[in-house]
Amino acid sequence: MTLVLGCIADDYTGASDLANTLTRQGLRTIQTIGLPAPGLDLPEVDAMVIAFKSRSIPAEEAIALSRLADRWLRTAGASHVLFKICSTFDSTDAGNIGPVTDALRADCGASIVAVTPAFPGTNRTVFQGNLYVGSVPLNESPLKDHPLNPMRDANLVRVLARQSSSTVGLVPIATVEAGVEALREALAALAAEGYGDAIIDAIFDRHLETIGEAVLDNPLSTGASGLGLGLARALVARGRVTAASASGDQRAAPPGHAAIIAGSCSRATLEQIAVAEHAMPVRHLSPERLVTEGATEAVEALAWAKSRLALGPVLIASSAMPEDVTALQAKHGGAAAGHAIEQALATIAEGLVHAGVGRLVVAGGETSGAVVDRLGLAAFLLGPEIAPGVPVLRTIGDRDLVLALKSGNFGGPDFFARALTAMEQPL
């Protein structure tokens, strides 16, 4: 296998989002869960996204995992590696975006790393170094109350500087508008002044294309799926990749039942659950019981689901209102409560698959990570896009499943119905 683009993602749903973006731009792409195991039969591809659940773990662990992936990808031929982060820059002052970027920069010898989480297709834009979610700054969006990484500062120069060992500069939108050479010159000037990172403004897809072309010859960049879009279009424009068409070698969807597990507490997921209640049985789990009696709650939820699966899809949700999540965290501790809930939901997912579920939708990045790890899934082929940033995934390896792994904030109100329909198609 000879790659043209390597990617390291800090969570599983973000990895799917990026792999979906690259596929839509014509790159043959595969997503793996962790480093590919020796002997895993991988198809010939242009890009690989190695996914970790490293966004919120200790920085030194995230660094170690990312460095291993970087070496694997470069050995496979990747001349450019994208460290894929969330489009809402999910992190704390301890990392992990800054520390991982610092380590990868040192390993590859880059003089400066371009950083942008902009992804206009999902309403994430950067202007004068400030990240906007739709029309509001990040710190005024629902992400300000994220249960693991509350984002209280929209200025990414400040956010990254607090967690990075390097000095962080800014390339404003006027420079990006001036074109590729102007952007290259600006990055070179910042590097000459001793800056190690540069936040780059981007408002429209054309800005991502400019950034992708300007940084493709550098060994490293850090950004969300929007930067992946820019890099992919640059590769196609240069003729380094011939845009691929859909494969004719498709398999029918695996037999079995369909189920949905929702662990996200985002407003989008809560609305999606409310819509689904009009179409399918929904069991609302008690977050308190998941923390204190997780095994019992999981057994009861599985019994409830098994009695209904033959009649159609079911939805099991631990999602709760933000104020309830805050109270739970205050009582049990944020990390402990989150881990307990994720593991209980992973137990339920494992039980559903053993009960014959072949199509599984999982809402929530941390929940998706726990479920994929519990099921021991190794890699995915990319299928059609359900919603911006969310593709259908089909497993590679011994277990044949079709999945959709959804970041909490992604998808419209009818996402679950759309996902189930898309997952019935051959892939």
ZAMARGU-4260 file (C-alpha; in steps of 0.2 Angstrom, whole numbers, plus 5000, padded with zeros to 4 digits):
<rodrens>
0) 5000/5000/5000 | 5007/5017/4995 | 4997/5032/5003 | 4996/5050/4997 | 4988/5056/5013
5) 4989/5050/5030 | 4977/5056/5044 | 4977/5053/5063 | 4960/5057/5071 | 4957/5060/5090
10) 4940/5051/5090 | 4930/5039/5080 | 4916/5049/5074 | 4928/5063/5069 | 4937/5050/5059
15) 4922/5044/5050 | 4918/5062/5046 | 4935/5065/5039 | 4935/5048/5029 | 4918/5053/5022
20) 4925/5070/5017 | 4940/5062/5008 | 4929/5049/4999 | 4917/5062/4993 | 4932/5072/4985
25) 4937/5056/4976 | 4950/5048/4987 | 4949/5030/4990 | 4949/5030/5009 | 4948/5018/5023
30) 4946/5021/5042 | 4955/5010/5054 | 4952/5009/5073 | 4970/5011/5080 | 4985/5005/5071
35) 4981/4991/5058 | 4984/4974/5065 | 4997/4964/5055 | 4989/4953/5043 | 4973/4963/5042
40) 4967/4963/5023 | 4966/4981/5018 | 4962/4987/5001 | 4973/4998/4990 | 4968/5016/4995
45) 4974/5034/4993 | 4971/5039/5011 | 4970/5031/5028 | 4962/5038/5043 | 4969/5030/5059
50) 4956/5033/5073 | 4960/5034/5092 | 4949/5038/5106 | 4962/5051/5112 | 4954/5068/5113
55) 4951/5068/5132 | 4964/5055/5138 | 4980/5061/5147 | 4991/5071/5135 | 5006/5059/5136
60) 4995/5045/5131 | 4988/5054/5116 | 5006/5059/5111 | 5012/5041/5111 | 4997/5035/5101
65) 4998/5049/5088 | 5017/5047/5086 | 5015/5028/5082 | 5002/5032/5069 | 5012/5045/5061
70) 5027/5033/5059 | 5015/5020/5052 | 5008/5032/5039 | 5024/5039/5034 | 5031/5021/5032
75) 5016/5018/5021 | 5021/5032/5009 | 5011/5047/5016 | 5021/5063/5013 | 5008/5074/5022
80) 4999/5069/5038 | 4984/5078/5045 | 4981/5078/5063 | 4962/5078/5063 | 4953/5087/5078
85) 4935/5092/5081 | 4928/5107/5071 | 4924/5115/5088 | 4942/5113/5094 | 4936/5102/5109
90) 4951/5102/5121 | 4956/5109/5138 | 4971/5120/5143 | 4980/5104/5146 | 4978/5098/5128
95) 4977/5088/5118 | 4978/5098/5102 | 4993/5108/5107 | 5004/5094/5114 | 5000/5081/5100
100) 5004/5095/5087 | 5020/5099/5096 | 5026/5081/5096 | 5022/5078/5078 | 5030/5094/5072
105) 5046/5089/5081 | 5046/5071/5074 | 5043/5077/5056 | 5054/5093/5057 | 5041/5105/5051
110) 5045/5123/5054 | 5027/5128/5057 | 5010/5119/5057 | 4995/5127/5049 | 4980/5124/5061
115) 4961/5127/5057 | 4945/5119/5063 | 4935/5128/5050 | 4922/5117/5041 | 4909/5129/5032
120) 4899/5113/5027 | 4894/5111/5045 | 4894/5129/5049 | 4911/5130/5058 | 4921/5146/5052
125) 4936/5155/5058 | 4937/5174/5057 | 4951/5184/5065 | 4956/5169/5074 | 4939/5167/5082
130) 4929/5151/5080 | 4911/5153/5076 | 4897/5139/5077 | 4884/5146/5065 | 4882/5164/5068
135) 4888/5164/5086 | 4906/5163/5094 | 4911/5146/5101 | 4909/5152/5119 | 4891/5157/5116
140) 4886/5141/5107 | 4880/5125/5116 | 4898/5119/5116 | 4902/5131/5131 | 4894/5117/5142
145) 4902/5102/5134 | 4902/5089/5148 | 4921/5084/5145 | 4928/5099/5136 | 4918/5115/5139
150) 4923/5128/5127 | 4923/5145/5135 | 4935/5155/5124 | 4932/5157/5105 | 4949/5165/5101
155) 4959/5150/5095 | 4976/5159/5096 | 4973/5160/5115 | 4966/5143/5117 | 4980/5134/5107
160) 4994/5145/5116 | 4988/5139/5133 | 4991/5121/5129 | 5006/5122/5117 | 5024/5124/5120
165) 5026/5135/5104 | 5021/5152/5100 | 5005/5153/5090 | 5002/5166/5076 | 4987/5171/5065
170) 4985/5171/5046 | 4970/5182/5044 | 4956/5180/5031 | 4963/5194/5020 | 4979/5185/5017
175) 4970/5169/5013 | 4959/5178/5001 | 4975/5185/4992 | 4979/5167/4987 | 4991/5152/4989
180) 5007/5161/4987 | 5002/5175/4999 | 4997/5161/5012 | 5014/5152/5009 | 5023/5168/5012
185) 5014/5172/5028 | 5017/5155/5035 | 5036/5157/5031 | 5037/5174/5039 | 5029/5168/5055
190) 5041/5153/5055 | 5055/5165/5053 | 5049/5174/5068 | 5049/5159/5078 | 5031/5154/5078
195) 5027/5135/5078 | 5009/5136/5075 | 4997/5147/5064 | 4978/5148/5066 | 4972/5151/5049
200) 4955/5160/5045 | 4943/5151/5033 | 4925/5156/5030 | 4921/5147/5013 | 4926/5131/5005
205) 4937/5141/4993 | 4948/5146/5008 | 4950/5128/5013 | 4956/5125/4995 | 4968/5138/4996
210) 4975/5132/5013 | 4975/5114/5006 | 4986/5119/4991 | 4997/5130/5002 | 5001/5117/5015
215) 5001/5101/5005 | 5020/5101/5003 | 5023/5103/5021 | 5024/5087/5031 | 5010/5091/5044
220) 4994/5101/5047 | 4981/5101/5061 | 4963/5104/5058 | 4945/5097/5056 | 4937/5088/5041
225) 4936/5105/5031 | 4955/5105/5030 | 4954/5087/5024 | 4943/5093/5010 | 4956/5106/5005
230) 4970/5094/5005 | 4960/5081/4995 | 4955/5094/4982 | 4973/5099/4980 | 4979/5081/4977
235) 4966/5079/4964 | 4970/5096/4956 | 4988/5091/4955 | 4984/5074/4947 | 4992/5064/4962
240) 4975/5056/4964 | 4963/5051/4950 | 4945/5054/4958 | 4938/5037/4961 | 4920/5032/4956
245) 4909/5021/4967 | 4914/5003/4967 | 4903/4991/4958 | 4908/4977/4970 | 4895/4980/4983
250) 4888/4968/4995 | 4870/4967/5001 | 4867/4974/5019 | 4870/4960/5032 | 4854/4952/5038
255) 4847/4955/5055 | 4839/4968/5066 | 4842/4987/5067 | 4845/4997/5083 | 4850/5014/5089
260) 4860/5019/5104 | 4861/5037/5110 | 4873/5043/5123 | 4875/5061/5117 | 4867/5075/5127
265) 4868/5088/5113 | 4853/5098/5108 | 4853/5090/5091 | 4853/5072/5098 | 4839/5076/5110
270) 4828/5083/5096 | 4832/5067/5085 | 4827/5056/5100 | 4810/5066/5101 | 4807/5064/5083
275) 4811/5045/5083 | 4798/5042/5097 | 4784/5044/5084 | 4791/5030/5074 | 4799/5017/5085
280) 4800/5011/5103 | 4812/5021/5114 | 4818/5016/5131 | 4825/5031/5141 | 4839/5025/5153
285) 4842/5033/5170 | 4859/5041/5169 | 4860/5039/5188 | 4856/5021/5188 | 4869/5019/5174
290) 4882/5026/5185 | 4877/5017/5201 | 4869/5001/5194 | 4875/5000/5176 | 4875/4981/5175
295) 4857/4980/5181 | 4851/4994/5169 | 4860/4986/5154 | 4852/4969/5158 | 4834/4977/5159
300) 4837/4987/5143 | 4843/4972/5133 | 4828/4962/5139 | 4817/4976/5133 | 4825/4977/5116
305) 4825/4959/5113 | 4807/4958/5115 | 4804/4971/5101 | 4818/4969/5089 | 4808/4957/5078
310) 4795/4970/5075 | 4807/4984/5069 | 4821/4996/5075 | 4822/5001/5093 | 4831/5016/5101
315) 4840/5015/5118 | 4845/5032/5125 | 4854/5038/5140 | 4854/5056/5134 | 4849/5069/5147
320) 4847/5088/5148 | 4863/5098/5151 | 4857/5103/5169 | 4854/5085/5173 | 4871/5080/5167
325) 4879/5094/5177 | 4871/5088/5193 | 4876/5070/5189 | 4894/5075/5187 | 4894/5086/5203
330) 4888/5070/5212 | 4899/5057/5205 | 4913/5066/5196 | 4913/5070/5178 | 4926/5057/5172
335) 4919/5043/5183 | 4901/5046/5178 | 4905/5048/5159 | 4915/5032/5159 | 4902/5022/5168
340) 4888/5027/5156 | 4899/5024/5141 | 4903/5006/5147 | 4885/5002/5151 | 4880/5008/5133
345) 4894/4997/5126 | 4888/4982/5136 | 4870/4985/5128 | 4878/4987/5111 | 4887/4971/5113
350) 4871/4962/5119 | 4861/4969/5104 | 4874/4962/5091 | 4873/4945/5100 | 4854/4946/5098
355) 4856/4948/5079 | 4857/4967/5076 | 4867/4969/5060 | 4863/4988/5058 | 4868/4999/5072
360) 4867/5018/5074 | 4877/5026/5088 | 4875/5044/5093 | 4889/5053/5103 | 4908/5053/5100
365) 4912/5045/5117 | 4898/5033/5116 | 4904/5028/5098 | 4922/5025/5104 | 4916/5014/5119
370) 4905/5004/5107 | 4918/5001/5094 | 4931/4996/5106 | 4919/4984/5115 | 4914/4976/5098
375) 4933/4974/5094 | 4931/4982/5076 | 4946/4984/5066 | 4942/4995/5051 | 4928/5002/5040
380) 4924/5004/5022 | 4915/5020/5018 | 4897/5020/5011 | 4885/5034/5006 | 4883/5050/5017
385) 4868/5050/5028 | 4871/5068/5034 | 4885/5080/5032 | 4900/5072/5041 | 4891/5055/5044
390) 4894/5041/5032 | 4887/5023/5032 | 4902/5012/5038 | 4904/4993/5034 | 4916/4983/5045
395) 4932/4975/5038 | 4936/4959/5047 | 4927/4944/5054 | 4912/4953/5060 | 4900/4960/5047
400) 4891/4975/5053 | 4884/4991/5045 | 4886/5006/5057 | 4883/5025/5058 | 4894/5034/5071
405) 4887/5051/5074 | 4895/5065/5083 | 4881/5072/5095 | 4879/5089/5086 | 4877/5082/5068
410) 4862/5078/5058 | 4845/5085/5056 | 4829/5080/5066 | 4825/5065/5055 | 4843/5059/5056
415) 4839/5042/5064 | 4826/5037/5050 | 4838/5043/5036 | 4852/5032/5044 | 4842/5017/5045
420) 4836/5019/5027 | 4854/5022/5020 | 4860/5007/5030 | 4849/4995/5020 | 4857/4998/5004
425) 4871/4987/4997 | 4889/4993/5001
</rodrens>
